[in-house]
Amino acid sequence: MPSGKYVIVGLGNIGLPLVKMLSKDFELVCIDKNPEILETVRKLRGESTFTIEGDATSRLVLEKAGVNEADTVVITTTSQDVNIEVARVLCDHFTVPRVIAVGITQKGIDELEKLDVEVERIFAVSATGLRNRLELKTKTVHGIGLGKNEILEVEVHAHSRLAYKTLASINPINWRVGIVYRDENLIVPRGETVLKPNDRVVILGDPPVLKTVAEMLSFRFEHFPLEYGDTIMAYVEGEEPDAFFEEIAYLFSVFPLEELIFLHLDRKGLAARIAEMVEKYEFKQALTEVTSEEMFPALLETVREYGRRPGIIVLSRSALAKTIPFAGRRRRYLFELAKAAACPILLAAGTFPYERVAVPCLQLQGLQHATETALEMSVALNYEISALFPRLSRYIASDEQTQEFERMRETVADMSLIYKTSIRTVELEGNPIKTVLSALPGYNLSVNDIGRWEEKKFWQSLLQPDVPWHVVRKSPVSTLLIPPLEAVI
């Protein structure tokens, strides 16, 4: 989620490293007299950062920077007189909730403190320290390691999707929990250790992965699908109806996506059709890639080539069924793709706009993840969310099944309270697969967690069918498959 507007005055040895460290979630304004440094900042952060060449002691320059709308102004020049004068102008003419400035001499520090400014002493200040002040609940652990954000301290938020989970159930990949601080006590983490709200957790691992983990722990997610990426990847087999491209255009119109990549086989007329669709729907940031490989390796190779994860992978439901006619192979393919690409997969069926969204409540594991995603998507879309609960007959349901049903209801109710969004509860009677499939035509989108699909032998599937998979396979509406939580983190 965007975290506010910040103005940085001075892009020297402190200011410029700070700009490099700060998350791009921040709306950033940078002021400096050096045009070359400002150009460097623009290349680093793109259009999301506004740069001003000028003297920040000027009231007009500060007005141009919009400091009245800023959450924080950070003054990082190495001139004590400049820092004091900027702070004085801010104090006299603007209302800024928070001002942080570098102090050089004791006299200068005293002057700044009289202006109600938070002071960082020049000999102790660092870009990392300032970054920690701004990002509050997430701190870079410095003084050890490489100083590349590979070690972070994060405070667990009460509404984090990782709160109240054991480390064994989270199954960290490419990161680890090093230590947990709880109520002034130090806990050496083990598999059975449960993460609790207000725990301070030191995490270690690959910096891009840690960023996502920190956001999960501190409940600071960006709008869907930016927690995964800002790109749509769509694989075109040649059997896709026009509605497939229309649905992609719809996704671009409602979600904050930046780029579209079409992958397709080198088949006669296919490139021309894609080009026609690109022009028709005005996909301005569209790329097309010809591949000789089938869907799975082609998509993964493109992910590696572009060096980032896509926000959504879009496949045509009808084309996928024709390409992979065997249901068991199709299930295995979708599961492995979601896990490897670490992003949602949309099986597009043309049932848009998404005005009514269903979350089939078929098992407790993964339900919170799917419900959270449906709620996060509602930031961009004003739709009605329904939780579909197939209730087994009380004559055949076991005590364990009855208890799981009640826990699922509690999970959905809790998510509704946390996000302050109403979720309609729909109870269905009878066979779970049939009742859910009968209800889905009344909706435009179904949101499902893919992480708990069961791999069964043929004879086992006849006796105990994998209910979530059968609902996805036969769904008459567009279906969003959420990757396993452990794949994302």
C-alpha positions in Angstrom: 0.0 0.0 0.0 1.3 3.5 -0.7 2.8 4.9 2.5 2.5 8.6 2.0 4.4 11.6 0.5 8.0 12.4 1.4 10.2 15.3 0.4 14.0 14.9 0.5 16.1 18.1 0.5 19.7 17.4 -0.6 20.9 14.4 -2.6 24.5 14.1 -1.4 26.2 11.3 0.4 23.2 10.8 2.7 20.2 11.8 0.5 21.0 9.8 -2.6 21.6 6.5 -0.9 18.3 7.1 1.0 16.5 7.5 -2.2 17.9 4.3 -3.5 16.8 2.4 -0.3 13.3 3.7 0.0 10.5 1.5 -1.3 8.8 2.7 -4.5 5.6 2.7 -2.6 6.5 6.2 -1.4 5.4 9.2 -3.3 8.8 11.0 -3.4 9.8 14.6 -4.1 13.5 15.4 -4.3 15.0 18.9 -4.2 18.6 19.7 -5.2 20.6 22.3 -7.1 22.6 19.7 -9.1 20.7 18.7 -12.3 22.9 15.7 -12.9 22.0 14.2 -9.6 18.3 14.8 -10.2 18.7 13.0 -13.6 20.2 10.1 -11.7 17.2 9.9 -9.4 14.8 10.0 -12.3 16.6 7.1 -13.9 16.5 5.1 -10.6 12.9 5.7 -9.7 11.1 6.7 -12.9 8.0 8.9 -13.1 6.9 8.0 -9.6 9.4 10.6 -8.3 9.1 14.3 -8.8 12.4 16.3 -8.9 12.9 20.0 -8.5 16.1 21.8 -9.3 16.4 24.8 -6.9 17.2 26.2 -3.5 15.1 24.7 -0.8 15.5 27.7 1.5 13.1 29.4 -1.0 9.5 29.4 0.1 8.4 29.2 -3.5 10.5 26.1 -4.1 9.0 24.4 -1.1 5.5 25.4 -2.3 6.3 23.8 -5.7 7.3 20.6 -3.9 3.9 20.5 -2.1 5.3 20.3 1.4 1.9 21.0 2.9 0.7 17.7 1.6 3.8 15.8 2.7 3.9 13.4 5.6 7.6 14.0 6.2 10.4 16.4 5.0 13.9 15.0 5.3 16.7 17.7 5.2 20.1 16.0 4.4 22.4 18.7 3.1 25.9 19.0 4.7 25.5 22.7 5.2 24.3 23.5 8.7 23.1 27.0 7.7 21.0 25.5 4.9 19.5 22.8 7.1 18.5 25.4 9.7 17.1 27.8 7.2 15.0 25.2 5.5 13.6 24.0 8.8 12.8 27.6 9.8 10.9 28.3 6.5 9.0 25.1 7.0 8.1 26.0 10.6 7.1 29.6 9.8 5.1 29.1 6.6 4.0 25.4 6.3 2.3 22.7 8.3 4.3 19.5 8.0 3.6 16.7 10.5 7.2 15.6 10.6 10.6 17.2 9.8 13.9 15.3 10.1 17.2 17.1 9.6 20.9 16.5 9.8 22.6 18.4 12.6 26.3 19.2 12.4 27.4 21.1 15.4 25.9 21.2 18.9 24.8 24.8 18.3 23.1 23.8 15.1 21.4 20.8 16.7 20.1 23.1 19.5 18.7 25.5 16.8 17.0 22.6 15.0 15.5 21.2 18.1 14.0 24.6 19.0 12.1 24.4 15.7 10.7 21.0 16.8 12.7 19.1 14.3 13.9 15.5 14.7 17.7 15.7 14.6 20.2 13.1 13.3 23.8 13.9 14.2 26.1 14.1 11.2 28.6 11.6 12.7 26.0 9.0 13.5 23.5 9.5 10.6 23.2 7.0 7.8 20.8 6.4 4.9 19.9 3.1 6.6 19.0 4.9 9.9 16.9 7.4 8.1 15.2 4.7 6.1 14.3 2.9 9.4 12.7 6.1 10.7 10.5 6.4 7.7 9.5 2.8 7.3 8.8 2.4 11.0 7.8 -1.2 11.5 10.5 -2.6 9.2 14.1 -2.0 10.1 17.3 -2.8 8.3 19.7 -4.5 10.6 23.1 -2.8 9.9 26.5 -3.1 11.4 26.6 -6.8 10.3 26.2 -8.6 7.0 26.4 -6.9 3.6 24.1 -4.0 4.4 22.0 -4.9 1.3 18.7 -5.4 3.1 19.4 -9.1 3.5 18.7 -8.9 7.2 15.5 -7.1 8.4 13.7 -6.7 11.7 10.0 -6.6 11.3 7.1 -6.2 13.8 4.3 -8.7 13.2 0.9 -7.0 12.7 -2.2 -8.4 14.2 -3.8 -8.7 10.8 -0.8 -10.2 9.0 -1.7 -13.3 7.1 1.3 -15.0 8.8 0.2 -14.2 12.3 -0.7 -17.1 14.5 1.0 -19.6 12.1 3.8 -21.9 13.0 7.1 -21.6 11.1 6.7 -25.2 9.9 3.3 -24.4 8.3 4.8 -21.3 6.6 7.7 -23.4 5.2 10.0 -20.5 4.3 11.8 -20.6 1.0 14.9 -18.4 0.3 14.5 -16.8 3.8 14.7 -17.8 7.4 13.6 -16.4 10.8 16.8 -15.8 12.8 15.3 -14.7 16.2 12.0 -13.7 17.7 11.7 -11.0 20.4 8.4 -11.2 22.5 7.6 -9.3 25.6 11.3 -8.6 26.4 12.1 -12.3 25.9 14.3 -13.8 23.2 12.9 -16.9 21.4 15.1 -19.2 19.3 12.7 -20.2 16.5 11.8 -23.8 15.8 9.3 -25.4 13.5 6.6 -25.3 16.2 7.2 -21.6 17.0 4.0 -19.5 16.4 4.3 -16.0 15.2 2.2 -13.6 17.3 1.2 -10.0 16.9 3.8 -7.5 18.2 6.6 -10.0 17.9 9.8 -8.4 16.6 11.2 -10.9 14.1 14.7 -10.8 12.6 14.5 -12.4 9.1 17.4 -13.2 6.8 17.5 -14.1 3.1 17.3 -12.9 -0.5 16.5 -9.1 -0.4 13.6 -9.2 -2.9 12.1 -12.1 -1.1 12.5 -10.3 2.3 10.7 -7.3 1.0 7.6 -9.4 0.3 7.9 -11.2 3.6 8.2 -7.9 5.5 5.1 -6.6 3.7 3.2 -9.8 4.7 4.3 -9.6 8.3 3.6 -5.8 8.7 0.4 -5.9 6.7 1.5 -3.3 4.2 0.4 -4.8 0.9 0.2 -2.9 -2.3 -3.0 -2.9 -4.2 -3.7 -6.2 -6.1 -1.8 -7.5 -8.1 1.3 -5.3 -7.3 2.3 -7.6 -4.4 3.2 -10.0 -7.2 4.1 -7.8 -10.1 2.9 -5.1 -12.6 2.8 -7.2 -15.8 0.3 -9.5 -17.4 1.6 -12.5 -19.2 -0.8 -14.2 -21.6 -0.2 -17.4 -23.6 -2.1 -17.6 -26.9 -2.6 -21.0 -28.4 -4.8 -19.9 -31.3 -8.1 -21.2 -30.1 -8.9 -18.1 -27.9 -12.2 -16.3 -28.6 -12.3 -12.5 -28.9 -13.7 -12.4 -25.3 -10.2 -13.6 -24.1 -8.6 -10.4 -25.3 -11.6 -8.3 -24.1 -11.1 -9.7 -20.6 -7.4 -8.7 -20.7 -8.4 -5.2 -21.7 -10.8 -5.2 -18.8 -8.0 -6.2 -16.3 -5.9 -3.3 -17.6 -8.7 -0.9 -17.1 -9.3 -1.8 -13.4 -6.0 -2.8 -12.0 -2.7 -0.8 -11.8 -0.8 -2.8 -14.4 2.0 -1.5 -16.6 2.9 -4.0 -19.3 1.4 -6.9 -21.3 3.4 -9.7 -22.8 1.8 -12.0 -25.3 3.5 -15.4 -25.8 2.5 -17.4 -28.9 3.6 -20.2 -31.1 4.8 -19.6 -34.6 1.6 -20.5 -36.3 0.2 -19.1 -39.5 -2.0 -16.0 -38.9 -1.6 -16.0 -35.1 0.9 -13.1 -34.9 -1.4 -11.1 -37.2 -4.4 -11.8 -35.0 -2.6 -10.7 -31.9 -1.4 -7.5 -33.6 -5.0 -6.8 -34.6 -6.2 -7.3 -31.0 -3.4 -5.1 -29.6 -4.5 -2.3 -32.0 -8.2 -2.9 -31.3 -7.9 -2.7 -27.5 -5.1 -0.1 -27.5 -2.6 -2.1 -25.5 0.0 0.6 -25.5 2.7 -1.3 -23.5 2.2 -4.7 -25.2 5.1 -7.0 -26.3 4.8 -10.1 -28.3 7.2 -13.0 -28.1 7.3 -16.0 -30.5 8.2 -19.2 -28.8 8.7 -22.8 -30.0 8.0 -24.1 -26.6 4.7 -25.1 -24.9 3.1 -23.0 -22.3 4.9 -24.0 -19.1 8.5 -23.6 -20.2 7.7 -20.6 -22.3 6.1 -18.7 -19.5 8.9 -19.5 -17.0 11.6 -18.6 -19.5 9.9 -15.2 -20.0 9.7 -14.7 -16.3 13.5 -15.3 -16.0 14.3 -13.2 -19.1 12.5 -10.1 -17.7 13.9 -10.6 -14.3 10.7 -10.1 -12.4 7.5 -12.0 -11.5 4.3 -11.2 -13.5 1.3 -9.8 -11.6 -1.1 -12.2 -13.4 -0.8 -15.0 -15.9 -3.9 -15.2 -18.2 -4.9 -18.4 -20.0 -8.1 -19.1 -21.9 -10.1 -21.7 -20.1 -11.5 -23.2 -23.3 -8.1 -23.1 -25.1 -6.4 -24.7 -22.1 -8.9 -27.6 -22.1 -8.3 -28.3 -25.8 -4.5 -28.0 -25.4 -4.3 -30.3 -22.4 -7.4 -32.6 -22.6 -6.4 -34.9 -19.7 -7.7 -33.3 -16.5 -5.0 -34.8 -14.3 -2.2 -33.4 -16.4 -4.0 -30.0 -16.6 -4.2 -29.9 -12.8 -0.5 -30.8 -12.4 0.4 -28.2 -15.0 -1.6 -25.4 -13.3 -0.3 -26.2 -9.9 3.4 -26.3 -11.0 3.0 -23.1 -13.0 1.4 -21.1 -10.1 4.1 -22.4 -7.7 7.0 -21.7 -10.1 5.8 -18.2 -11.3 4.6 -17.3 -7.8 1.7 -15.3 -9.1 -2.1 -15.8 -9.7 -3.3 -17.5 -12.8 -6.6 -16.3 -14.3 -8.5 -19.0 -16.3 -10.5 -16.5 -18.4 -14.0 -17.5 -19.4 -15.2 -14.0 -20.6 -17.5 -13.5 -17.6 -16.6 -9.9 -16.9 -17.0 -7.2 -15.6 -16.4 -8.7 -12.1 -19.5 -7.4 -10.3 -20.2 -10.5 -8.2 -17.3 -12.5 -6.9 -17.5 -15.9 -5.2 -15.1 -17.6 -2.8 -15.9 -21.3 -2.6 -15.3 -22.4 1.0 -14.4 -26.1 0.5 -11.6 -26.5 3.0 -10.1 -24.5 5.8 -6.5 -24.6 4.5 -6.0 -21.8 2.0 -9.4 -20.2 2.7 -7.9 -17.2 4.5 -5.5 -16.6 1.6 -8.3 -16.7 -1.1 -10.6 -14.5 1.0 -7.9 -11.9 1.6 -7.1 -11.8 -2.1 -10.8 -11.2 -3.0 -10.9 -8.4 -0.4 -7.6 -6.9 -1.7 -9.0 -6.8 -5.2 -12.1 -5.0 -4.0 -9.9 -1.9 -3.5 -9.9 -1.5 -7.3 -13.3 -3.0 -8.0 -16.6 -2.2 -6.3 -18.1 -5.7 -6.2 -20.1 -8.0 -4.0 -18.3 -10.9 -2.4 -20.0 -14.1 -1.5 -18.6 -17.0 0.5 -20.1 -20.2 -0.7 -20.4 -22.8 2.1 -21.6 -26.3 1.0 -22.9 -27.9 4.2 -22.8 -31.7 4.4 -25.9 -33.5 5.7 -25.8 -33.7 9.5 -26.5 -37.4 9.1 -23.2 -38.2 7.3 -20.9 -35.4 8.4 -18.3 -36.3 11.0 -17.6 -34.2 14.1 -14.3 -33.2 12.5 -16.1 -32.0 9.3 -18.6 -30.1 11.3 -15.9 -28.3 13.3 -14.0 -27.4 10.2 -17.2 -25.9 8.7 -17.6 -23.7 11.8 -13.9 -22.7 11.6 -14.3 -21.7 8.0 -17.3 -19.5 8.9 -15.2 -17.8 11.6 -12.3 -17.2 9.2 -14.5 -15.5 6.7 -16.2 -13.4 9.5 -12.8 -12.4 10.8 -11.6 -11.3 7.4 -14.7 -9.2 6.9 -14.1 -7.4 10.2 -10.4 -6.8 9.4 -11.1 -5.3 6.0 -14.3 -3.6 7.1 -16.1 -5.1 4.0 -19.3 -7.0 4.0 -19.0 -10.7 2.8 -22.3 -12.3 2.0 -22.6 -15.9 3.4 -24.4 -18.4 1.2 -25.0 -21.9 2.6 -25.5 -24.7 0.1 -27.0 -28.1 0.8 -25.9 -31.4 -0.7 -22.9 -32.6 -2.8 -20.2 -29.9 -2.5 -19.1 -30.1 -6.1 -22.6 -30.0 -7.6 -24.0 -27.3 -5.3 -21.1 -25.0 -5.8 -21.1 -25.5 -9.6 -24.8 -24.9 -9.6 -24.3 -21.6 -7.7 -21.4 -20.2 -9.8 -23.4 -19.1 -12.9 -24.7 -16.3 -10.7 -21.2 -14.8 -10.3 -18.6 -13.3 -12.6 -15.4 -14.5 -10.9 -14.4 -17.4 -8.6 -11.3 -17.0 -6.4 -9.6 -20.2 -5.3 -6.5 -21.1 -3.4 -4.4 -23.6 -5.4 -2.0 -24.6 -2.7 -4.0 -27.6 -1.3 -4.9 -29.5 -4.4 -4.4 -33.2 -3.6 -2.4 -35.5 -5.9 -4.3 -38.8 -6.0 -4.0 -42.0 -8.0 -6.9 -42.7 -10.4 -8.7 -45.2 -8.2 -8.4 -43.0 -5.2 -9.9 -40.0 -7.0 -12.9 -42.1 -7.9 -13.6 -42.9 -4.2 -12.5 -39.5 -2.7 -12.5 -36.8 -5.4 -10.4 -33.7 -4.9 -13.3 -31.3 -4.5 -11.5 -27.9 -5.0 -9.9 -29.1 -8.2 -13.2 -30.5 -9.6 -14.9 -27.1 -8.9 -12.1 -25.2 -10.7 -12.1 -27.7 -13.6 -15.8 -27.4 -14.3 -16.4 -23.8 -13.3 -18.5 -21.9 -15.8 -17.0 -18.5 -14.9 -13.6 -16.9 -14.9 -11.5 -18.4 -12.2 -8.5 -16.8 -10.3 -6.1 -19.4 -8.9 -4.0 -18.0 -6.0 -0.5 -19.5 -5.7 0.6 -21.4 -2.6 1.6 -19.0 0.1 5.0 -20.7 0.5 5.7 -20.0 -3.3 5.1 -16.3 -2.8 7.4 -16.0 0.2 
